[in-house]
Amino acid sequence: MHRFGEMRVTAQEIIEFAHRYDPQDFHTDPAKAADTQFGGLIASGWMTCGMMMRMYSEHYLTHNASLASPGIDELRWLEPVRPDDVLSTRVTIVEARRSASKPDRGLVRSKIEVLNQHDRVVLSMLAMNLIGCRTPAAA
């Protein structure tokens, strides 16, 4: 397991992102957001994904031979992300194997979780990454 990153979420970032990509009142308007089931402004889940990707890339993927990702599974937004939350990322390797069709790379499946400053998981997903292998495949 690896844990890394620390990103503070600001109200301004939440509103700017939402106006551009996810213009729902609970992301864009603090007064209207106060009257929703969230009781205040919350970040778009897609913004949280972007913040996770920044931490994941900066602290994890750039430190190995990352080649690409064919996708993710089971993306869940479990708790709202609010202004002034401080997020970090936890990655747990679930599976690692060499590719049968391209033996110069491995397939690594990871559980990725974003946690707030209270260690509550706000986002979780399963990611598959293609990683270059250190050693050649056995003949």
C-alpha positions as CSV (number, residue, x, y, z in Angstrom):
1,M,0.0,0.0,0.0
2,H,1.2,3.5,-0.8
3,R,-0.2,6.7,0.6
4,F,0.7,10.1,-0.8
5,G,-0.2,13.6,-1.8
6,E,-2.0,16.4,-0.1
7,M,-4.3,18.8,-1.9
8,R,-6.5,21.4,-0.3
9,V,-9.8,22.0,-2.0
10,T,-11.0,25.6,-2.2
11,A,-14.5,27.0,-2.8
12,Q,-13.2,29.0,-5.7
13,E,-11.8,25.9,-7.4
14,I,-15.0,24.0,-6.8
15,I,-17.1,26.8,-8.4
16,E,-14.8,27.4,-11.3
17,F,-14.6,23.7,-12.2
18,A,-18.3,23.3,-11.9
19,H,-19.2,26.3,-14.0
20,R,-17.0,24.8,-16.8
21,Y,-17.8,21.1,-16.5
22,D,-20.6,20.2,-14.0
23,P,-22.9,23.2,-13.6
24,Q,-25.2,21.9,-10.9
25,D,-26.3,24.3,-8.1
26,F,-24.7,22.3,-5.3
27,H,-21.3,22.8,-7.1
28,T,-21.8,26.4,-8.4
29,D,-23.9,28.4,-5.9
30,P,-23.1,28.4,-2.2
31,A,-26.5,29.9,-1.3
32,K,-28.5,27.4,-3.3
33,A,-26.2,24.6,-2.2
34,A,-27.1,25.3,1.4
35,D,-30.7,24.3,0.7
36,T,-29.8,20.9,-0.9
37,Q,-29.4,17.5,0.8
38,F,-25.7,18.4,1.1
39,G,-26.2,21.5,3.2
40,G,-23.5,23.4,1.4
41,L,-21.2,23.6,-1.5
42,I,-19.5,20.3,-2.6
43,A,-17.0,19.5,-5.3
44,S,-18.0,17.7,-8.5
45,G,-17.0,14.0,-8.4
46,W,-15.2,14.7,-11.6
47,M,-13.1,17.4,-10.0
48,T,-12.2,14.9,-7.2
49,C,-11.2,12.4,-10.0
50,G,-9.0,15.1,-11.5
51,M,-7.3,15.8,-8.1
52,M,-6.8,12.1,-7.6
53,M,-5.2,11.8,-11.0
54,R,-2.8,14.7,-10.2
55,M,-1.7,13.0,-7.0
56,Y,-1.6,9.5,-8.6
57,S,0.5,10.7,-11.6
58,E,2.8,13.0,-9.6
59,H,3.6,10.6,-6.7
60,Y,3.1,7.1,-8.3
61,L,2.9,6.8,-12.1
62,T,5.9,9.0,-12.8
63,H,8.0,6.8,-10.5
64,N,7.5,3.6,-12.5
65,A,7.4,2.7,-16.2
66,S,3.8,3.6,-16.7
67,L,2.7,3.0,-20.3
68,A,-1.1,3.8,-20.2
69,S,-4.4,2.6,-18.8
70,P,-7.1,0.7,-20.5
71,G,-9.7,2.0,-18.0
72,I,-11.2,1.9,-14.5
73,D,-13.9,0.0,-12.8
74,E,-16.2,0.5,-9.9
75,L,-15.8,4.3,-9.6
76,R,-17.6,5.5,-6.5
77,W,-18.1,8.9,-4.9
78,L,-18.7,7.9,-1.3
79,E,-18.7,11.2,0.6
80,P,-19.0,14.8,-0.5
81,V,-15.8,16.8,-0.8
82,R,-16.2,20.3,0.7
83,P,-14.3,23.5,0.7
84,D,-11.1,23.3,2.8
85,D,-11.0,19.5,2.8
86,V,-7.5,18.2,2.4
87,L,-7.3,15.2,0.2
88,S,-4.7,12.4,-0.1
89,T,-4.5,9.2,-2.1
90,R,-4.0,5.6,-1.1
91,V,-3.1,2.9,-3.6
92,T,-3.3,-0.8,-2.9
93,I,-2.0,-3.3,-5.5
94,V,-4.8,-5.9,-6.0
95,E,-3.2,-7.9,-8.9
96,A,0.0,-7.8,-10.9
97,R,0.8,-10.1,-13.9
98,R,2.7,-10.0,-17.1
99,S,0.7,-9.5,-20.2
100,A,0.2,-12.7,-22.3
101,S,0.0,-10.8,-25.6
102,K,2.7,-8.2,-24.9
103,P,5.3,-9.7,-22.6
104,D,7.3,-6.5,-22.3
105,R,4.7,-5.1,-20.0
106,G,2.7,-6.0,-17.0
107,L,-0.9,-5.4,-16.0
108,V,-1.3,-3.9,-12.6
109,R,-4.8,-3.6,-11.0
110,S,-4.9,-1.2,-8.1
111,K,-7.6,0.0,-5.6
112,I,-7.3,3.7,-5.5
113,E,-8.9,5.6,-2.7
114,V,-9.1,9.4,-2.0
115,L,-9.3,10.3,1.7
116,N,-10.1,13.5,3.4
117,Q,-8.3,15.0,6.4
118,H,-10.5,12.8,8.7
119,D,-9.3,9.6,6.9
120,R,-12.7,9.1,5.4
121,V,-12.8,7.6,1.9
122,V,-14.5,10.1,-0.4
123,L,-13.7,8.3,-3.7
124,S,-12.8,4.7,-4.6
125,M,-12.1,2.9,-7.9
126,L,-10.2,0.0,-9.4
127,A,-7.7,1.0,-12.0
128,M,-5.8,-1.1,-14.5
129,N,-2.4,0.2,-15.6
130,L,0.1,-1.1,-18.1
131,I,3.6,-1.0,-16.7
132,G,6.9,-1.7,-18.5
133,C,8.6,-4.8,-17.1
134,R,12.1,-4.7,-15.6
135,T,13.1,-8.1,-16.8
136,P,12.3,-9.8,-20.2
137,A,9.7,-12.5,-20.3
138,A,11.0,-16.1,-20.0
139,A,11.2,-17.9,-23.3
